[in-house]
Amino acid sequence: MLKRIRFGVAAVIMAGLLASSVRPARAQQAEAETGFGLQGTVSAMSAASTLLGQAPRSGSLVDGGFRLMLYPTWKLNRHWNFYGAYQAVSRPYYYSEFTTQGYGVRGNLVQGYLSYSQVWKDASLQVKAGQLSSAFGSFPLHYDDRANPMIDVPLQYGYYGALATLGGLAGAEVDGTWKKWDARAQFVNSSPANPRSIFASEQYGSWAGGVGYTIVQGLRVGASGYRGPYLDRASPFYDPVEGRPRNMPASGIGLEADWGHGHWNVRGEWQKFTMTYGPLPTFHENTGYAEVQRELNPRWYVATRVSYLSADYLGNLQQIEIAGGYRPGVGQIIKLSYETAHSDTTNVPDRTLAVQFVTAIHPLAFAGH
């Protein structure tokens, strides 16, 4: 147990030292016609959770970890750009990993795409190809710890074993805006419910897209969806008697809303997922969350998120997270969070108390003409 506590404390100290040693990016890059930049986020987290003691991990109730996000950008000219997002994260770091076995550090490419963009007076168009975030839902825009006021993520999202991935998918996407409307359409190599590497076998194309409308400044509503085969032969949910994986699609539909005014920020999503299993009954899951954040002053905020998930044959799960944040410096946040989750299959709710330190880094910026 003491070893895990020391690991978490060391991660927090490492993040603090790294934050004090980086240099700010030069402002002229934003004004340059071309240029290369590298920014990032370092996070360190320590948690005390009843989940950590459950099988198969069955470990100490206190653990810690760290996460590094790097964002390289290369502006080729005013139309062509490269954008990347690379993640290195220890295990366990995400709450969804608290009940899984193993320790270590893993890296993966969340985004890495080449884009062409064109802007007009009342409209814009962007075409992207490469490793992309899923176009389904709105929370994938908040996968960076600085953009998430909480420490955990909504129940339907995650990097592995989630209904909607926060990881990357290989494919192409078209984004557009016109006045108060925005839209996106995406074709990728696998389903958001089962993200596959571009080098993996059994890749089946999947469609995703969404549309949104800004009613007034600060208030946007939208809808999104996806559809495509989601199983592979190595999946624990696959049985050969069900048929070929490519003939069993999954689909998701969702509604989203985001409102910000003054000291308040409110966002939420409702989603329904349908998974087909060949001759077996179709499986349905309904899920959603509402999140409220209140800025107390420029340094302090409080936030809460209420999530639920209802699934055929598996019952219901409710989750509540309450967090407070303090900003000690520019690009830095210290979060303290308490989360409780209760399902129909357990009599005692799971509880997690966690502290997280997040800091932005700007190690490199080179501007051209």
C-alpha positions as CSV (number, residue, x, y, z in Angstrom):
1,M,0.0,0.0,0.0
2,L,2.8,2.5,0.9
3,K,4.4,1.7,-2.4
4,R,1.3,2.7,-4.3
5,I,0.9,5.9,-2.2
6,R,4.6,6.8,-3.0
7,F,4.0,6.2,-6.7
8,G,1.0,8.6,-6.7
9,V,2.9,11.3,-4.8
10,A,5.9,10.9,-7.0
11,A,3.7,11.4,-10.1
12,V,2.3,14.6,-8.7
13,I,5.8,15.9,-7.9
14,M,7.0,14.9,-11.4
15,A,4.2,16.9,-13.0
16,G,5.0,19.9,-10.8
17,L,8.7,19.9,-11.7
18,L,7.9,19.5,-15.4
19,A,5.5,22.4,-15.3
20,S,8.2,24.6,-13.7
21,S,10.8,23.8,-16.3
22,V,8.9,24.4,-19.6
23,R,9.0,27.5,-21.7
24,P,5.9,29.3,-23.1
25,A,5.3,29.1,-26.8
26,R,6.1,32.2,-28.9
27,A,3.0,34.2,-29.7
28,Q,4.0,34.9,-33.3
29,Q,3.3,31.3,-34.3
30,A,-0.5,32.0,-34.4
31,E,0.2,34.9,-36.9
32,A,2.6,33.0,-39.1
33,E,1.7,31.5,-42.5
34,T,3.6,28.3,-41.6
35,G,5.1,26.8,-38.5
36,F,5.5,23.9,-36.2
37,G,4.4,23.7,-32.6
38,L,4.3,21.1,-29.8
39,Q,2.2,21.6,-26.7
40,G,0.9,19.2,-24.1
41,T,-0.7,18.3,-20.8
42,V,0.8,16.4,-17.9
43,S,-1.6,15.0,-15.3
44,A,-0.9,13.1,-12.0
45,M,-3.6,11.4,-10.0
46,S,-3.9,9.6,-6.6
47,A,-7.1,7.8,-5.7
48,A,-8.5,5.8,-2.8
49,S,-11.3,3.6,-4.1
50,T,-13.2,0.5,-3.2
51,L,-12.9,-0.5,-6.9
52,L,-9.2,-1.1,-6.5
53,G,-9.8,-3.9,-4.0
54,Q,-12.2,-5.8,-6.2
55,A,-11.4,-8.8,-8.4
56,P,-9.5,-9.4,-10.5
57,R,-7.1,-6.6,-9.4
58,S,-7.8,-7.2,-5.7
59,G,-5.0,-4.8,-4.8
60,S,-4.4,-1.9,-2.4
61,L,-7.3,0.5,-1.9
62,V,-4.9,3.4,-2.7
63,D,-3.1,3.9,-6.0
64,G,-1.9,6.5,-8.4
65,G,-0.8,7.2,-11.9
66,F,0.1,9.8,-14.5
67,R,-0.9,10.8,-18.1
68,L,1.0,12.7,-20.7
69,M,-0.8,14.3,-23.7
70,L,1.3,15.7,-26.6
71,Y,-0.2,17.9,-29.4
72,P,2.1,18.4,-32.3
73,T,0.9,20.8,-35.0
74,W,2.4,21.7,-38.3
75,K,0.8,24.5,-40.3
76,L,1.9,24.0,-43.9
77,N,0.0,27.0,-45.3
78,R,-3.3,28.8,-44.7
79,H,-5.2,25.8,-46.0
80,W,-3.2,22.7,-45.1
81,N,-2.4,21.6,-41.5
82,F,-1.3,18.5,-39.6
83,Y,-2.6,17.9,-36.1
84,G,-1.7,15.2,-33.7
85,A,-2.6,14.0,-30.2
86,Y,-0.4,11.3,-28.6
87,Q,-1.1,9.8,-25.2
88,A,1.2,8.0,-22.7
89,V,-0.6,6.8,-19.6
90,S,0.2,4.6,-16.7
91,R,-2.1,1.7,-15.6
92,P,-4.3,2.1,-13.7
93,Y,-5.2,5.7,-14.3
94,Y,-8.7,5.7,-15.6
95,Y,-11.4,4.6,-13.2
96,S,-12.5,1.9,-15.7
97,E,-9.1,0.2,-15.1
98,F,-9.4,0.1,-11.3
99,T,-10.9,-3.4,-11.5
100,T,-8.5,-4.8,-14.2
101,Q,-5.2,-6.5,-13.6
102,G,-1.7,-5.2,-14.4
103,Y,0.6,-2.2,-14.1
104,G,2.7,-0.4,-16.7
105,V,2.8,2.5,-19.1
106,R,1.0,2.4,-22.5
107,G,1.1,4.8,-25.4
108,N,-1.3,5.4,-28.3
109,L,-2.2,7.8,-31.0
110,V,-5.5,9.5,-30.2
111,Q,-5.4,11.8,-33.3
112,G,-3.0,12.3,-36.2
113,Y,-4.5,13.7,-39.3
114,L,-3.8,15.9,-42.3
115,S,-6.5,18.5,-43.0
116,Y,-7.6,21.0,-45.6
117,S,-9.7,23.9,-44.6
118,Q,-11.5,26.8,-46.3
119,V,-13.2,29.7,-44.6
120,W,-15.8,32.1,-46.0
121,K,-17.8,34.9,-44.5
122,D,-20.7,32.8,-43.1
123,A,-19.3,29.3,-43.7
124,S,-16.3,27.0,-43.3
125,L,-15.3,23.5,-44.6
126,Q,-12.6,21.1,-43.3
127,V,-11.6,17.8,-44.7
128,K,-9.5,15.4,-42.5
129,A,-7.8,12.1,-43.1
130,G,-5.8,9.9,-40.7
131,Q,-6.4,9.0,-37.0
132,L,-9.5,10.8,-35.8
133,S,-11.6,11.2,-32.7
134,S,-15.1,9.7,-33.1
135,A,-17.7,12.0,-34.6
136,F,-20.3,10.5,-32.3
137,G,-21.3,12.4,-29.2
138,S,-19.9,15.7,-27.8
139,F,-17.7,14.5,-24.8
140,P,-14.8,13.3,-27.1
141,L,-14.0,17.1,-27.4
142,H,-13.2,17.0,-23.7
143,Y,-10.7,14.1,-23.5
144,D,-7.9,16.3,-22.3
145,D,-7.9,16.6,-18.5
146,R,-7.7,20.4,-18.7
147,A,-11.0,20.4,-20.6
148,N,-12.8,18.0,-18.2
149,P,-13.8,19.7,-14.9
150,M,-14.2,16.2,-13.3
151,I,-11.6,13.4,-13.0
152,D,-13.8,10.5,-14.2
153,V,-15.7,10.4,-17.5
154,P,-19.4,9.7,-18.3
155,L,-20.4,6.0,-18.1
156,Q,-20.7,5.5,-21.8
157,Y,-17.3,6.8,-22.7
158,G,-13.8,5.3,-22.3
159,Y,-10.7,4.2,-24.2
160,Y,-11.3,0.4,-24.0
161,G,-14.5,-1.6,-23.4
162,A,-16.8,1.5,-23.7
163,L,-20.0,2.1,-25.7
164,A,-18.3,5.1,-27.4
165,T,-14.5,5.3,-27.5
166,L,-12.4,8.3,-26.6
167,G,-9.5,6.8,-28.6
168,G,-8.6,7.2,-32.2
169,L,-10.1,5.6,-35.3
170,A,-8.5,5.6,-38.7
171,G,-10.5,7.2,-41.5
172,A,-11.7,10.4,-43.1
173,E,-14.1,13.2,-42.0
174,V,-15.8,16.3,-43.4
175,D,-16.7,19.1,-41.1
176,G,-18.7,22.1,-42.1
177,T,-20.4,25.2,-40.7
178,W,-23.0,27.6,-42.1
179,K,-24.2,30.5,-40.0
180,K,-25.6,28.9,-36.8
181,W,-25.4,25.3,-38.2
182,D,-22.5,22.8,-37.9
183,A,-22.3,19.3,-39.2
184,R,-19.8,16.4,-39.4
185,A,-19.7,13.2,-41.4
186,Q,-17.1,10.4,-40.8
187,F,-16.1,7.0,-42.2
188,V,-13.6,5.0,-40.1
189,N,-12.1,1.5,-40.0
190,S,-14.1,0.2,-37.0
191,S,-16.9,0.9,-34.6
192,P,-16.7,3.4,-31.7
193,A,-17.9,0.4,-29.6
194,N,-14.8,-1.7,-30.6
195,P,-11.9,0.5,-31.9
196,R,-9.4,-1.4,-34.0
197,S,-5.9,-0.5,-34.9
198,I,-5.2,0.1,-38.6
199,F,-2.8,-2.9,-38.4
200,A,-5.4,-5.2,-36.8
201,S,-7.4,-7.9,-38.6
202,E,-11.1,-7.8,-39.0
203,Q,-11.6,-4.1,-39.6
204,Y,-15.1,-3.3,-40.7
205,G,-16.1,0.2,-41.9
206,S,-18.3,2.3,-39.7
207,W,-20.2,5.5,-40.3
208,A,-20.7,8.4,-37.8
209,G,-21.9,11.9,-38.0
210,G,-23.7,14.7,-36.3
211,V,-25.4,18.1,-36.7
212,G,-25.7,21.0,-34.3
213,Y,-27.5,24.4,-34.1
214,T,-26.4,27.4,-31.9
215,I,-29.7,28.9,-30.8
216,V,-28.1,31.9,-29.1
217,Q,-24.5,32.6,-28.2
218,G,-23.6,30.1,-25.5
219,L,-26.4,27.6,-26.2
220,R,-26.0,24.8,-28.7
221,V,-28.1,21.7,-29.2
222,G,-27.2,18.8,-31.5
223,A,-27.7,15.1,-32.5
224,S,-25.3,12.4,-33.6
225,G,-25.2,8.8,-34.6
226,Y,-23.1,5.9,-35.8
227,R,-23.6,2.5,-37.4
228,G,-21.3,-0.4,-38.4
229,P,-20.1,-3.9,-37.4
230,Y,-18.7,-3.9,-33.9
231,L,-17.6,-7.5,-33.1
232,D,-14.4,-9.4,-34.0
233,R,-13.7,-13.1,-33.5
234,A,-11.5,-12.5,-30.5
235,S,-14.2,-10.5,-28.7
236,P,-15.5,-12.0,-25.5
237,F,-19.1,-11.3,-26.7
238,Y,-18.7,-13.2,-29.9
239,D,-19.9,-16.7,-30.5
240,P,-19.4,-18.4,-34.0
241,V,-23.0,-19.6,-33.9
242,E,-24.2,-16.0,-34.2
243,G,-22.8,-15.7,-37.8
244,R,-20.1,-13.5,-39.3
245,P,-19.1,-10.4,-37.4
246,R,-19.5,-8.1,-40.4
247,N,-23.2,-9.0,-40.5
248,M,-23.9,-7.8,-36.9
249,P,-23.9,-4.1,-36.7
250,A,-24.1,-1.8,-33.7
251,S,-25.8,1.6,-33.9
252,G,-26.0,4.6,-31.6
253,I,-28.1,7.7,-31.6
254,G,-27.7,10.6,-29.3
255,L,-28.9,14.1,-28.3
256,E,-26.6,16.7,-26.8
257,A,-26.9,20.2,-25.3
258,D,-24.3,22.7,-24.1
259,W,-25.0,26.0,-22.3
260,G,-22.6,28.6,-20.9
261,H,-23.6,31.9,-19.4
262,G,-21.7,34.0,-16.9
263,H,-20.3,31.8,-14.2
264,W,-22.3,28.7,-15.2
265,N,-21.6,25.9,-17.7
266,V,-24.1,23.1,-18.2
267,R,-23.8,20.2,-20.7
268,G,-25.5,16.9,-21.1
269,E,-26.1,13.9,-23.4
270,W,-28.7,11.2,-23.9
271,Q,-27.8,8.2,-26.0
272,K,-29.3,4.8,-27.1
273,F,-27.3,1.9,-28.3
274,T,-28.4,-1.2,-30.2
275,M,-26.2,-4.3,-30.7
276,T,-27.3,-7.2,-32.9
277,Y,-26.3,-10.8,-32.1
278,G,-27.3,-12.8,-35.1
279,P,-30.1,-15.2,-34.1
280,L,-30.0,-14.0,-30.5
281,P,-32.2,-11.1,-29.2
282,T,-30.9,-7.6,-29.9
283,F,-29.2,-5.9,-27.0
284,H,-30.2,-2.4,-26.0
285,E,-28.5,0.2,-23.7
286,N,-29.7,3.6,-22.7
287,T,-27.4,6.1,-21.1
288,G,-27.0,9.8,-20.3
289,Y,-25.5,12.4,-18.1
290,A,-25.9,16.0,-16.9
291,E,-22.9,18.1,-15.8
292,V,-23.0,21.5,-14.1
293,Q,-20.0,23.7,-13.4
294,R,-20.0,26.9,-11.4
295,E,-17.1,29.3,-11.4
296,L,-16.7,30.8,-7.9
297,N,-13.9,33.2,-9.0
298,P,-11.1,33.1,-11.5
299,R,-9.2,30.4,-9.5
300,W,-11.9,28.3,-7.9
301,Y,-14.8,26.2,-9.3
302,V,-17.2,23.4,-8.3
303,A,-18.8,20.9,-10.5
304,T,-21.0,17.8,-10.5
305,R,-22.0,15.1,-13.0
306,V,-24.9,12.6,-12.7
307,S,-24.7,9.6,-15.1
308,Y,-26.9,6.6,-15.6
309,L,-26.9,3.5,-17.7
310,S,-29.7,1.0,-18.3
311,A,-29.1,-2.2,-20.2
312,D,-31.1,-5.3,-21.1
313,Y,-30.4,-8.3,-18.8
314,L,-27.7,-6.3,-16.9
315,G,-29.8,-3.8,-14.9
316,N,-29.2,-0.2,-14.0
317,L,-26.1,1.8,-12.9
318,Q,-26.1,5.3,-11.4
319,Q,-23.0,7.4,-10.9
320,I,-22.6,10.8,-9.2
321,E,-19.3,12.7,-9.1
322,I,-18.7,15.9,-7.2
323,A,-15.5,17.9,-7.8
324,G,-13.8,21.1,-6.8
325,G,-11.0,22.8,-8.8
326,Y,-8.3,25.3,-8.0
327,R,-6.1,27.0,-10.6
328,P,-2.7,27.8,-8.9
329,G,-1.3,29.2,-12.2
330,V,-1.9,29.7,-15.9
331,G,-2.8,26.3,-17.5
332,Q,-2.8,24.5,-14.1
333,I,-5.6,22.8,-12.2
334,I,-5.8,20.9,-8.9
335,K,-9.0,18.8,-8.7
336,L,-10.5,17.0,-5.7
337,S,-13.3,14.6,-6.5
338,Y,-15.6,12.2,-4.8
339,E,-17.6,9.7,-6.8
340,T,-20.2,7.1,-5.8
341,A,-21.7,4.5,-8.1
342,H,-24.5,2.0,-7.4
343,S,-25.8,-0.9,-9.6
344,D,-28.6,-3.3,-9.3
345,T,-26.2,-6.2,-8.9
346,T,-24.5,-4.9,-5.7
347,N,-25.8,-3.9,-2.3
348,V,-23.0,-1.5,-1.4
349,P,-22.1,1.4,-3.7
350,D,-18.5,1.8,-5.0
351,R,-16.8,5.0,-3.7
352,T,-13.7,6.8,-5.0
353,L,-11.9,9.8,-3.6
354,A,-9.2,11.2,-5.9
355,V,-6.9,14.2,-6.3
356,Q,-5.5,15.2,-9.7
357,F,-2.9,17.8,-10.7
358,V,-3.0,19.0,-14.3
359,T,-0.6,21.4,-16.0
360,A,-0.1,22.6,-19.6
361,I,3.3,22.4,-21.2
362,H,4.6,24.4,-24.2
363,P,8.0,22.8,-25.0
364,L,8.4,24.0,-28.6
365,A,7.2,26.5,-31.1
366,F,8.8,27.5,-34.4
367,A,7.1,30.0,-36.7
368,G,7.7,30.4,-40.4
369,H,6.6,33.1,-42.8
